[in-house]
Amino acid sequence: MTHKLAYSFSLALSVAIAGSALPMDDARAKDLLVVDLVSEPSSLDPHRQWNPDSYYVYRNIFDNLLTRDNDGQIVPQIATEWENTSDTEIVFKIRDDVTFHDGEKLTAQDVAFSVNRIIDPSFGSPQLGQFNKIVSAEATGEYEVTLRTDGAYPVLLAQLVKLSIVPQHIVEEVGADAFNASPVGSGPYRFGEWQRGISVRLDRNDDYWGEVGVFPAAEFRAVPDASTRVANLQAGETDLAVTLDSDLAAQLEGSANAKAVSVLTERIGYLKLNPTRAPLDDQRVRQAIAHAIDKEGIVEGILGGFDAPVAQMATTSHFGYVEGIEAYPYDPEAARSLVEEAGAAGQVVSFATSPTFDQRIVQALAQMISDTGLVAEIELTDMATYLQRVQSEPEDQPYMAFGRWSCACQDVDGVLHSLLHSSSSWSALSDPRIDALLDEARNTLDEDQRLAAYGEVSSFVAEEVPLVPLYQAAIIYGAANGLEWQPTSNESMFLNRMGWSD
C-alpha cells in the first residue's frame, strides 16, 4: 500500500515558524545574544557527535531534512513532501531555493551524501544506531531523494528530524577534521569563530530561506560552573544559561535581570552499569546497586520536584512505554546483603561523569552505592573524554557512568537500541535475545508486535539491571528578562525562534 504525506510550502513554513521570533525591528538594540553552555561543543560536525552542548550550536548552522515545530510535531524543513512507495522505500521532494553559506545551491546530491555519510560504518558516527536501518540514499531527480531501508522502519521520520544536511563539495574537498573546525551549512546562522575552550560565535544568515533570526550574532560560551552561569545572568552579562538546578533557579526569583524557565523533557537520567567488568558481571551486584538508589530522594531532595522518578527507559510520551514495569525498590539493607553475598564488599568501581551533568546527583549516587560496601570512585573528565570512554569497546568502558539520554524521537527505539543493542557504540551489553527483540521491534509496522518486544526488553532491564533508569528530566534554563523564548521538550535551541523586548 502506498502512503502519502504531503505539505505545501506555505503550510510548511507557517507551521515551522509558529510561535517564532518577533519582527526584526523589535530587536535591533540586541546585537549579540550570549549563551552560557556547560562545556564547549565536542564537535560542530553534526554527524560526528550527539550531545547537548554540541547540538545547541550546530543545529543553528545546519538545516535538517525534517524538523519539529514548537509543539513537537514533525514538519518539513529541507524536504517539502514525502511518499512511502513501499514498506522499504520513501521518496522525498526537497526545496529548490536553499543555498549553503558559501553560496552554492543545496541539491538532492547533498541530501543523499549526508544520509550515506552517517550510515557508513567506517565513518564511525555515534548516531549510527539510529540510522543503520537505512541501506541507501539516492538522488533520483533534481529535487528528489529516495531512501531505502532493510525492512519496515516505523521511526524513520522521527529519526530523520535529527539528520543535518552537509555540503558534499566542501566535506570532500577539505576533509572531516577541517569541516568540523569550520563548518558550512544552510541554516539560519553561519559559523563565525571557534576560540577553543572559550566560545563559538555564529553570525546571522541574512539570506536564509526561512525565518531570519532577530539577533545579528550569537556567542556560545563554555562556563562549567553553574553558579557562575547564574552570576553572569544576574549581572546582565549573559542572555541565556543552560543546565541550572532547582537551587540556582530559586536564586533567580525576583531577579532584576533574569528569570528561570523550565520544561519536562523526554530525556531520562540513568546509571549505566558495565556487565562485562567484575564485580558488575554478577547480577547480584547490579541488583544491589538498583536497591541502593533512592530515586524519590533524588527527585525531591536534590532536583526540587521538577523531575519524575521512572522505572523504565521511557516516559509516557514515548511509543514503547509499557505499563506495569516495576524496578527494584529502594532497600539499602537488601543492597548490603547482596554485595556481601557476592563477595564484592570493598571492591572499587569507577564512576565516570562530566561537568555537563549535575554533580549533586553523581555524588549522591556514589554515596548510595558506597553504602552497599562497594567503593564508588568518581572520575570527572571533560565531556569529550567522557564521551570517548563511554563509547569505546565494552571491556574498556567505565564500570559505571551517569547519563541523561534523549533520542528526540519520542520512540523507545531511539533509546533502547542505542543503549542496549550490541552493535551500538554506547552499549556495554551483548545479549543475542535482546538484540533479536530490538531488531524485531524496529523491523515491523505492527504496533502490538513492537510493544510486546519492548515489554520484554524493559522487563529484562528491570530484572538484569544493565542500567538503572532514574528520572524523567526537567531542564531548567536561566534567561534574561528581555528574552522571549519557550523551551521545548526536545531540548532544541533555535535562535531564529527567539525574540527580544526591552
N, C-alpha and C positions, 0 to 999 in steps of 0.2 A: 504494500500500500504506500502511496506517496503522500507525505505530509508536507504542508507548506506553511511557512511563517513569513509574511512579507510586511514590510513597513515602508510607507512613503517617506521621502526625505523630510518633508515638513513635519510629519509626526515624529520622526526620529529625533530631529533637532529640538522640538518643543519638549519632548519627554526627557531627553538627556540633560537639558539645562533647567528643568523645572526647579524652582526654588534657588536659582543660582544668584550670582553676584548682582550688586546694584549697578546702575549705569555708570560708565567710566567717569563721567564728570563729577559724581558724588565722592570720588576717592582721589582726586587729583593731589590733595595735600599729603597723601601717604605714598611716598615714592618707593619705600623699601619695607617689605614685610619680613620681620625677623622671627625665625622659628628655632627654638632650642630643642634639639634631639638629645637622646642619651649618649649615643655613640655616633661617630661619623659612619657614613654608609660603608659597608664592606664591599659593595660593588655598585656601579652605575650602569652596568650592562644588565638589562632586565632579564636575560636568560641565564645569568651566572649565579644569581642568589635570590633568596626569598626570605627577607626578614624586615621588620617594620621600619627601621631607620634607613635602609636602602630603598624600600618601596615608597615611603613618603616622598622621597626626592625624585626617583627616576620615573614614577608614574606621571609626573607633570611634564617630563621631557618626551614621552612616547604616547602614541595612540595605540589602542588595542583593537582587535577585530570586533569585539563586543565590549560593553561596559554595563554597569548597574547605575540606575538613577538613584536619587536620594531616598527613595522608598525601597530600594533593594531589588527592583525588577530589572531583568536582563533587557537591554535596549541596544540598538545599533550604535556603532562608532565608525570604524572603517568599513565594515560591512553595512549594506543598506537593506538587504533581504537575504533569505536563505531558504533552501528547499531540500528536504530529505528525499532523495530519489530512490533510496533503498535503506535497509537497516544498517548498511555499512558504507553509505556514500551520502555526502551532503555537499551541496553546491552553494557557494556564497557569491553574491554580487557585491562589488566594492565601489567606493566613491571614486569619481573621476576628477575631483577638484582638490586633491590633497598634495602638498609638496613637503619634502623634508626641509630641515633648517638650512641645508646647503643650496636650496633652490631646485633640486631635482625632483621630478614627479614621483609620487608613491604609486607603484604598479602592482598588478597581480603577482608578478615575479617576486617582489619584495615580501608579499604576504606568504607565498609558498616557501620562499627561502627561510623566513622566520620560523615557520612551523617545522620544516625539515631540520633546521639547525637545533631546535630544542629537543627533538625526538631522536637525534643522533647520539647513540650511547657513547661514542668516542668523544663527543663534546663535553660530556660529564655534567650536565645541568642538574643541580639538586632538585629541580622541578620535574625531572624526567618521569617519575612515578605517576604524575598527574596527567601526563600526555602520551604515555607509551602505548595506549590503545590505538593511537593514530599511526597508521603504517606509511602514509604518504600524503603529500600535498602537491598539487599540480596547478599551474596557471593554464586553465582550459579556455581562456578567452582574454581579450584585452582588459576587461574589468570583471573577470570571473575566476574563482579558485575552487577546485574540487578537493575535498578531504576524504580519505578513505580510512576506515578503521578495520581492525581484525575481528569484527563481530559487532553486535549492537553495543552502543556505549551511551547509557542513559544520562550521564552527566557531562556530555561533551560540551554543550553550550555553556554550562556553569563553569567549566574549566577554562574555556576559551576567553572568558572575561578577564583572565589574568595573563593572556599571551600578548605581549607587546610586539609591534611591527618595527623591525630594524631595517636600515637601508643596505641592501645586498652589496651595492657597489662600494660603499665605504668599508664595511666589515671585511670584505675580501681584499680590499686594497691595503688597509692598514693593519689588519690582524686583530685578534681578540683583545690583547692587552692594551694596545693603543686606543682601541674603540672604547674600552672601559674607562680609560683615563680622560677621554674627550668624546663623550657620546653625542651622536646626532640622531634626533628623532623627528617626529612631525607634530608633537604635542603643543599645548598652549604656552609652554615656556622652553627656552633654549638653554643649553648648558653654557654657563659663563666661566666660572673658575673654580677649581678644587684646590684649596690650601690644605694639604694633608694634615689630619689631626686637629684641624681648626674649623673649617667651614666649607660649604659648597654654595656658590651663588648661581642663581638662574635668572635669566632675563626674559621679559615678556616677548612672545612671538606675535608681533602686531599683524602678521599676515596669516594668522591661524584661521582655518576654515570654519571653526565653530565659535563658541562664545569666548571672546578675548578677555583675559583677566583684568582686574582693575588695578593691580599693583605692577608698576613698571619692572620691579625686580624683587626677588626673594632670596634671603640668605638663611641657610640651614646650618646651625652651629652645633658642634659636639660639646655638650655640657653634662658630664657623667653624674655630677652631684645634684640630686633632686632639689635640695634646699637652695642651691644656687640658682636653679631654674626659676624657682618661686621668687627669690630675691630679685632676679632680673625683671620679672613681670611687675613686681611691686614698685620697682624703680623706674618703670617705663622704658627699659632697655630692650625688652622682648615683647613680641605681639602674640606669640603662641608657644606653649611649652607642653611637651608630651609626657606621659607616664608619671602622673602625680599619684600619691597615695591619699587616703582619706584624711590623714592628719595634716598634710600640706594643703589639701583642698580647703580644710576648715580655716587655715590661715588667710585665705583669700576672701572670706566672708567680710563684707563691709569695706573691702579694699577700695581706695580711691581710683586705682588704675586697672584692676584686673578682676576676673571672675573665674569660677570653676564651671566647666561644662562636662557632662558625662553621658555615657550610653552603655547599656548592656550589650555585649557583643556575642558573636558566635565562637569566640576564642575560648579555649579551655586550658586552664592551668593543670599541669600534670607532673608527676615524678616518674621519670623513665628509669627502669632497672635493667641491668645487663645480665641476662641469664646465662651468658657464656663464661662469666667470671665468678670463681669461688669467692665468698660463700653464697653469692646470689644464684648460683646454679642449683641450690637446694630450695625447693618450693617452700619449705617451712620458713626459711629466712625471708623470702619475699612476702609470704603471708604475715609474718611478724611485722614487717615494715608497714604493710597495709593496716594492721591492727593498731599500730603505734601512732597513726596520724589522726589528729583531731581536726577534721575539716570544718566543723561548726565553729570551733575555737578560732581557726584561722580567719574564717569569713567575718565573724562578729568581732573578734578581739583585735585583729590586725587590719582587716580590709574595711572596717566600718560599716559592714552590712550592705555595701554596694553590690557585692558579688553573690553567687548562689552555689552551695555545695552540689556536686554531681557524683553519680555512681558509675557513669559510663562516659566514654569519649564522644559525647553528643549532647546537644541541647534539644529542646522541643521544637526548635526551628529547623533542625536537620532532618532530611529524609534519612531513615535508618535508625532513628531514636526508637528504642524498644522499651515498652512498659514492663515493669516488674523486675528489672535488673537490680540486684542488691549487692553492694560491696561488703567487705568485711567490716564489722562495726568497730568503732574506737574502743579498744580494750587493751590498755598498756600492760596489764598483768598477763594476759594471754600472749602478748608480744614477747615479753621477757621469757616466758616459759618455752616458747617455740625456739627462740635463739639459743637458750640453754640446751634444749633437746637436740638441736642441730650441731651442738659443739662449736658455735660460732662466736661466743662471748669473747670480747677483746679484739676481734679481728677488725682491721682498718678497712673502710670502704670510702674511696674518694668520691667527692660530690661536686660535679662541675657546674659552674654558673658564670654569669656575666653581669656587669653593672646595668645592663638593659633591664634586668629583672629586679623585682622588689626584694632587696636583701633581707628585709624583716621576715619575709616568708621563708627564704632559704635558711636563715639562722634558726627559725622556729622548727622547720623540718629536720634540720641537722640535730637539734637538741632532742626532738621526739625520737628520732632514730637512735641516737646515742643512749637514750634512756632504756633501750631494749638490751643493752650490753654490747652492741656493736659500737665501733668508733667511727663516726661520720666526720671526715675531714673536708672542709670546704676548699675548693680550688677555684679561685676567682681569676678569670682571664678576660682580655678584651673580647668583643663579640666575634671578631674574625677568627681568633684562635678557638674560641668555644665552638663555633660552627664547624671548623675543620675537624675538631675532635669528635663531635657527636655524629659526624657524617663519614667517619672512617670505617674500616673493617670492624665487625663486631668485637673481635678479640682485642682491638686497640681502642675501642670506645671506653669512656669512663664507666666505673661501677654504677654510678647514679648521675643523673642530670636533671635539673629543673627546666621545664619548658612551658611555653604558652602557645598552643597551636591553633591556627585558623586556616582553613583552606579557602575562605571567602567564596565558598560554593554552596553552602547550606545542604551538603550531602556528605554522609559519613565516608563515602568512597575516598574523598579528598583528605580524610583524617586517618582512617584505619589502614588503608592501603599504604599510605606513606610511612606510617609509624610501625606497621607490623609485617608487611609483606617482605619476604627475604630478598627480593630484587631491589628494594629501596635502600638508598644510602643512609637514610635516617633510622633504619630498623636494626635492632640487635637480636632479633628473633629469627629462627629458621625452623619453621614447623610446616611440613607439607600439607597437613589438614587445613591449617589457617590460610595458607597460600591458595589452596583449592577453593575455599569458601569465598575469599576475597575476589578471586578470579571469576567465580560463578556470579557473584553479585554485580560485577561491572560488565558482564557479558550478556545480560538479558534485559529486556524492557519490561519483563513481568515483575510488577512491584511486590506482589506477595512473595515471589521467589527471592527477591532481593532482601526483603525484610526478614525472611526466615534465615537466610545466610548471615545477615548482620546480627540477628539474635544469638546465633551460635558463637559468633566471634566475640560479641560483648560479654556473653556468659563465660567464655574462655578467659577473657581479660580479668573479669571479676574473680575467677577461681584461681587461675595460674599466676596472675599478677606480673606480667612482663612490664607493666606500668601501672601507676596509681592515678586515676582521674581525681582531681581535687575540687575544682570550682569553675563555674562559668564566669568568665572575667568581665567585669565592667572596666571600661577605660575612662580615665579622668584626665582632662586637659585643663591647663590654665590658659586663659585668653584675655587679651587687652579688652577693656570695656568697649572700645570702638569697633572691635572685630565682629562682623556678622557672619556666623557660621554655625551650622548644626552638625555635630559629628554623627556618623552613621555606623551601623553595627558591623559593616565590613571593613572599618578602620581605614578607609581611604582619606586622603587629604588633598582634594582637588583645589588648587589655588584659584582656578577660574570659576569656582562655585562659591567663593568668598566675597564679602563686601566690607565696606568700611564707612562708619559715620562718626564724626567728631561729637 
